[in-house]
Amino acid sequence: MNFKIVTNIETDIFYLIINDLVKDKWKIICEYDNEIFDKSIDFDFYKLAKNEKIILFAWDNWFEGEIKAEIEILKELAVQYKFDLKFNEPNFLQDEYIIERMKNLLKFHE
């Protein structure tokens, strides 16, 4: 699989994408726990899955959103939500063990 990470996704677009994907039957596998006081204020994280496809989302209040997925998915999202594919240095999703490192901060829906 050819995974890439797109960066600098504006906050409103970031959350719109997640909400629309969930409506389109993408399942939230895990997310930054709602019980943590800074969810959606300082940081947020989601892992979504559908038909063996995976998308990771990370957001913070300094650099906004990052999305990690197969390049084809990123291209589709960019067209649909009218954002540029910027592959700058990510702050979170380059860590292939991010879910393991954050497991105590995540709520798992599986």
Helices and strands as residue ranges (DSSP letters): E 3-9, H 11-23, E 27-32, E 43-50, E 53-60, E 64-70, H 71-81, H 98-102, G 103-105, E 106-108
